[in-house]
Amino acid sequence: MATVAAVILKHHKKQDGTFNVKIRITHKGSTVYMDTSIYAGKSDVDTKIRLKKVFIDTYLTSTVNDYRKKLNALGPKVDYMSASDIKEYFSLEDEVIDFLKFADENIQVLINSSRKSTGLRRKTSVTFFKRFLNKTQFSVDLITSKLLREFEKYLFDNEYAVNTVRNTMADIRAIFNEAKDVYNNEELGIVRIHNSPFSKYSPPETPESRKKGLEISAHTITKNSKKDVIELKQIVDTIKLIRDVEIENAADSLARDLFMLSFYMCGTNANDFHASLLDKNIERFGYNRNKTRGKRKDKAFISLKVTEEAKPLVEKYAGYLQERYALPKAINNRLSESFKLRLGKIFGIPNFTYYHARHFFATLAGFCGYDDFDIQRALNQKTNTMAAVYTARDWSKIDEIQRAVLDLLKDEKSIQNDMSDKN
């Protein structure tokens, strides 16, 4: 049976007269030693140069007992181990596992593999965690449910959206669990990471999704009433306010610009700008809508005219979005935070989102007299009619709708004139 004891070696006496205390492991007739951080002086040893019991009881009983518990935990497995195997096992158990170092290594492996997007996402989450800790090294044993709740509060205090917080915590949890898979081998009784902080931590709940339609108007106008004119003027005035207001915060300014670019380009999604808006000098913007490209025979392709209103923003953001944000998800997170936390308050629109640009455009297109089929084509939505197939490459109708909607922003008389034309 293996034995463990605290000892000193006579021939290891240092020049200052002290001895480094060793942990002696004896098993199957072999003996090996492990260094400790404890030193014994002349007064701590007896005449035979052995550690006094009072010294052992004071400084080493706890350490020796811990090693004996680890031996007992191995059970019958210890019979298949040598003294050196036991020493290695103890050394691994005593090694401090740096969570941040492991996380960096884990991320790099993912980035160099087919899971690059996962690695980049985790890199962002770990960056948040490092900023919170304000450390470059952090023992995995120090990660507790209390620490996780403090980290969550830190993210919310820095105005990150709830989905960003949930995704960040999920990434930290995934890395923590992978560390346990690497360092623990429960079948052999090797458990180097003992804590399970996520068993006592629950991520914030995702808020219930709400309808994206604007409170001031979310329907297609079908009647030529005075009420319709007032509601539509509200929409036009709101869009003008969004377009013209000065915004100092750079992130919020970018969010506003992309909102207006989406409106100018028939409600195009930010994901599609990130994937396809690369050339600053284009006259038409052609792209396959990411959301439905795999579900439609035409690959959800559309070609939109770069109007005079859209051109400055195309020149500003074509190529820049891809340099600034490695993944479209990063843009979506930034947009979500800006709209939810600040822009909605600035413009007085409850539950304001980037997606409202698409609803604005659809509502105004309906006001201009276009039917659902034409509006769906302009929005690059899925259509099932044969007419859609035969006219898929004719963009003139979409150009007409786009121009009609944008002309409503040119002057206040446009709404009244268009309504008069209908009558």
N, C-alpha and C positions, 0 to 999 in steps of 0.2 A: 504494500500500500504506500502511496506517495505521502511524504511528510514535508512540512514547511516550517522553517524556524528562522528567527532573526539572529544573525551572528556577525562577528568581525573576524578578519584574517590578520594574524600577527604580522605577516610580511607586507601588509598593505598600510603600515603605519606611515603617516605623512610627516613632513619636516616639523610641523607645528605640534606634533604629538597626538594628533587626533586620528581616528579610524572611521572610514566610511562604512556604515552599517549595510550588510548584505542580507538579502532573503535567500536562504539556502533551500534548494529543492532536491530531495533525494527520492529516487524511484528506480526500482529494479537494479539496484547496485550501483547506479550512476548518480553523480551529484553535479548540479550546476548552480550558478549564483546570479542574482539580479541586484543591480545597484539601487540604492535609495537616495533620497536627498537628506538623510539624517546622518549626523556625525557624532561620535562619542569621544569624550575626553578622558583624561587619565582618571578622573574621579568617578567615571561611569563604568569602569571595568574592575574586575577583582584581580587577585594576585596571579591567577592563571590566565590573565588576559581574556576573560570572558565577560560578556555584558552582565551587569548586575540586574537582578530581577526588578528592582525598583525603576531602573531606567527603561527596561522592556515594557513594564506595566504602564509607564507614563507616556512613552512615545511610540511603541510598536505593537502593542496588543491589538489595537483596532486593525492595523494593516495586516498582521498575520492572520487574524480571524477572517478578514475579507477574502484572503487567498484560500483559506481552508473552506470557506463557503463555496467559492468557485470550483474548488476540487470536488466537493460533495455534489455540486450541481451537475458535474460531468457524469457522475454515477459510474456504471460499468464501462463507459467509453475510456476511462482513464487507464484501464488494463491494456488497451491497444496503443497507448501513447508512451513515448520515452520521456525522460526528464527534460530533454531539450524541447520536446513537443509541448510539454506543460509550460516551460519558460516562455515559449513563443506565444502560447495561448494567453498567459498572464500579461505579456507585453502588449499584445493587441488589445486586450481588455482595458489596460491602463492608458493607451494612447488617446489623446484628445482629438476628436474628429471635428475638423473645421468645416462647418456647414457652408460657409461662403466659398471656400476653396472647392468643396465638392460640387456646389451649384455651378461655379464657373466651368469646371471640367465637364459636368453633365451637359451644359449648354453648348460647349464647343463640339462635343460629340454629335449632338443633334444637328448643329449648323452644318457640319461636314457630312451629314447623311441625307437621306431622302426626307427627313423631318425638319428641314431648315426653318420653315415657318413657325413650327412649335418652338424651336430653339430661340428664334428672334423674339417671340412673344415672351418666353420665360426670361430672356435677358432683360427685357423691360421691367418685368415684375421683380427680379432680383435687384435691379438698380434702385427701384423704389424701396426695397427692404434695406439695402445698404445705406441709403440716405436716412432712413428712419433710425437705424442702429448707430449711424455715424462711426462705423468700425470697418476695418478691412479683414478682420478675423473674428469668428464667433463660434463658440463651441455648440455643437448640436444639442448637448445636454441642457443648454440654457433656454431652448425654445419651449415655452410653456403656453398653456391656453391663455393665461393672463397677458403674456407678451403678444400673442396673436390679436387679442382684443385691443391692446394699445396700438398695435400696428394698423388695425382697421380704423381706429379713431383718427390716427395720423393721416390716413388716406382721405377720409371724409373732411377732416380739418383743412386739407389742401385742395378741397373742392373737386375731388375726383368723383365721377358718376358711380352709381351703385353697381352697374354692370362691370365697370373697370375694377372696382374693389372686389367683387365676386371672382372675376377672372384672375386677378392678382393673387388672391388667397388660394385659389385652386392651383395655380402654378407652384406656389410655395409648398402646398400640401403634396403635390406630385413629386417634387424634388425631394422632400423629406421622406416620403415613402420609398422612393428609389434608393435613397441612402440606407434605409433600413434593409432593403433587399441586398445591398452590396455588403454591408458590414455585419449583418445578423445571419446566423445559420441555426435556426431553432431546432432543426433535426439533430444537430450535433451539440445542442445546448450552448451555442455561442451567441450571446446577446450583448452586443456592444452599445447599441442604442436602446435604452430601456424606456425612455419617455414616449408617451403617445398624446401629444398636446391637442391633436385634431379630434380626438374622441370626446373632448370637453369643449370644443369650439364649434359654433355654427355660423356659417357665412351669412351676411345680410340677405334678406329676401328680395327677390326681384319685384319691383312695383308692378301692380296690375297694368297691363297694356291698355292704353286709352285710344279712343278714336282720334285719328290724326286730322280730322276736319276742323277748320277754324270755327271758333265760336261766333265770329261775326258773319260768316257765311261758309257753308260747306256743301252747297247743292248747286246743281246746274240750273241757271235761270231759264224759265220757260214762259214767263208772263211779262208783258210790257207794262208793269205797274210802276207807280212812283216809288213804292217801297223797294222794288228791285233796283231802281236807279240809285237810291240812297245807299243800299247795301253794297252795290258794285263800286260806288264812289269811295266807300270806306275801304274796300280792298285795294283799289288803285292808290288811294292816299297812303295806305299802310305800306304798300310796296315802294312808293316814292320815299317814304320816311326811311325804310330799311336801306334803300339805295343811297340816300343823300346824307344821312347822319354821319358825323365824324366819330370814329372809334379809335381810342388811343391804344388799347390793348391789342398787341400784334395777333395773338391767337384768335381773339374775337373778330378782328378785322378780316382775317383770312376766312373765318366761318361765314361772315356776312358776304364776302366776295363770292364764295362758292355757292351760297344761297342764290345770289342774283344771277350767277352764271347758269345755275340749274334752271332758274325761271326763264332766262333768255333762250336756253336750249331745250325748251319743251319738257322741263322736269327731269332732266338727266340725273342719274344717281352719282354720288361721289365716287363709288367703286368704279364706275365706268370712266369717269374722268381720270382716275388714277391708272387704269389699265390702258387707256387709249389716247389720252390727250398729251401728245408728245411734241408735235410740230407747232411752233408759234405762228407760222405763216400760212396755215391752211385757210381755204375759203369755205370748205365744208368739213364737218366733223362726222366721220363715219365710224361706227362702232357696233359690236355685238353685245347686246344687253346681257350682262353677267347673270342676272337673276333668272333669265328664261332661255338663254342661248342653247342649252342642252335639251330643251323641251319643244323647240319649234323647228320645222323643216327649213325655214329661212335663216336659222341660227340667230334669230332676233336681231338682224342687222337693220340699221337705219342710217340715213345720211341727213344731217341737219346743216342748214346754212349758218355760217358765222356772221351774224348781223353786225351792224355798226355798234350796237350796244354791247355785244358780246366780245368783239375783237380785242379791246384793251385787256380784258380779263383773260382771254385765251393767250395773249402775248405774255401776260404776267405769270400765269400758272402752268402753261404747257411745259413739261419737263421738270419744273420746280417741285411739283407735288411728289414726283417719284424720287427726287433727290432728298426732299425733306422727310418723307415718310416711306419707310421700307415696305410696309404692308398697308393695304387699304383699311384694315381694322384700326390702325393708328389714327388715320384721318377720321374715321367714324367716331372713335372715342373722343377726339378733340372737338369735333362738331357737336356731339352730344353734350359735352360739358359746357361749351360756350352757350348753346341755345338754352339749356336747362337752367344754368346758374346765373346767367347775366343778360343775354340778348332778349329773352322773353320779358324780363323786367324793363329793359330799356325801351322796347317797342310796345309794351303793355299788352302782350298776347299770352294768355295762360297756356301752358303746355306747348310752348312753341318748339318746333323741330325743323330740321333741314327739309324734311319731307313735305312741309307746307308749301314749298315752292312749286311742287308738282300739283298740289291741290289748287293753289292760286291759279296756275296756268289753265287747268282743266275747267275751273269755274268761269274764268274770263272767256275761254274759248266757247263755252256754252252760251254765254251772254252775246257773243259775236254772231250767234246763229248757226253754229256748226253742230251736226248731230253726233250721237255717241260713237258711231263707226269712225267718223273723221277724227274725233278727239282721241279715240283709242289708238289710231294709227300714229297720231302726232306724239302720243306718250310712249309709243313703242310697246304697247300692251299686246298680249296674245289675242288674235282674232281667228275665228274658225270658218269664215265665209270664203267662198271661191273668189269673190271679188278682191279680197285682200291678197290672194296669191297672184292674181293677174296684174294688180296695180302696185305690187310690192316695190318695184324699181322706179316708180313714178313719184318723185318727191315734191312735185310742184304744189300739190294740195297741202302738204305739210308746211311748205314754205309760206303758203298763203295764210294758213292758220297762225303760224308763228308771227308773221308780220302784222296781222290784224290784232293779235293780243298785245304785242309790244307797242303798237301805235296808240293804245289806250293810255300809255304813260306820257305821251308827248305833251298833251295840254288838257286842261280840265273840261274843255268843251267837247272832247271826243266822245265821252259817255253820252252826253245829251244828244249830240249829233247822230250817234249810232242808234240811239233809242228812237229818235225822230224818223230815221230811215226805216225802221221796222214798222212804224205806224203808217 
